[in-house]
Amino acid sequence: MDWTFFTNHAHVLVCLAGDGEMRLRDVAVKVGITERAVQRIVMELEEGKIIVRVRDGRRNHYTIDHTMPLRHPIESHRTVGDLLRLVLPLREDSQTK
């Protein structure tokens, strides 16, 4: 199969939402694109105010603004958080008991 339902932007976002301290080279390997492509995507996600990069020594930490609406008019009634909840596994601390 040559196509997927999500873009590389969504794949990078999911990786960073799952592990905000993941190195971009590791994101590149996981997504299957170049590190340079991941850097460009991260820059675009930052410019879109979807992620915030915080420098911590030699490493970066990424946080996601879950309240940002998705960008395409077809899904703009949904948020980044809605997308991430669809894809990421529930964390034990967020499950209702």
N, C-alpha and C positions, 0 to 999 in steps of 0.2 A: 504494500500500500504506500503510495507516494504522498498522501495528504493527511492532515489531521484537522480536528475541529477547532483547535486553538492556534493563534499566531505565536511567533517567537516571543513577542512582547508578553503575552499571557504566560508562556512557559517560564520566562525569566522572572516575572512577577511571582508566580507560584513558588519557584525555587527560593526566592528571597523571603517570601512570606513564611515558608516552612523553616528557614534557617537564616535569620537576619545577619549572621556573621559568615555566611558562605563566601568563599573566595570566588571572584569572577571567573577564574580559570576553571574552577570546579562546576560552576553554573554552565559554562560553555560546553564542557564534556557531557554534562547531564542533558542539556538541551540538544546537543549535536550541531552546534554552530561555533564559529571562531570566537576567541576571547575579544577580539576587536569589535565584532558584531554585538557581543554582550555589553561592552563598554558603551557603544552607541545607544543601545536600547536603554541602559540604565540612565544615561544622560537625558534621553527623551522622556523617560518616566519621571525623572527629577524635574525637568522643565514643565511637565504636565502636573506637577505637585502631587503625584501619586505616591512617590517614595521620597524619603528624606535620608540622605547619607550623613552619618556622623563619623568623623575620624576618631579612632581610638588607638593612639600610638601609630604603629605601622599598618594597622588593620582598619577596615571600614565596618560600620554597623548600619544596616538598612532597616528603616521602619516604614510601614505601609499606612497610608491614610485610607482606612476602610470606608470612609463616608463619601469618597469621590465618586461621582457618577461615571458609568462607562461612557466611552466617547462617541460611539456610533449612534445615530438617531434611533435605530431599531431597538437597541438595548439601553438607551440613556435613562430609562425609568428604573434601572437597577444600578447598584453600587459595586465598587471594587470588592467590598466585603461579601456581597452576594455571590460574586464569581468565586472568590476564594473558599467560601463555605461549601460551594458545589464540588470543588476539586480536592481540597485538603481534608485529611482525616480529622475527625473531632478530637480535640484534646480532652484528656480526662477531667481537667479542672473546669472545662466549659460545658460538660455534659450535665444535664439536669438529672437528679436522682429521685 
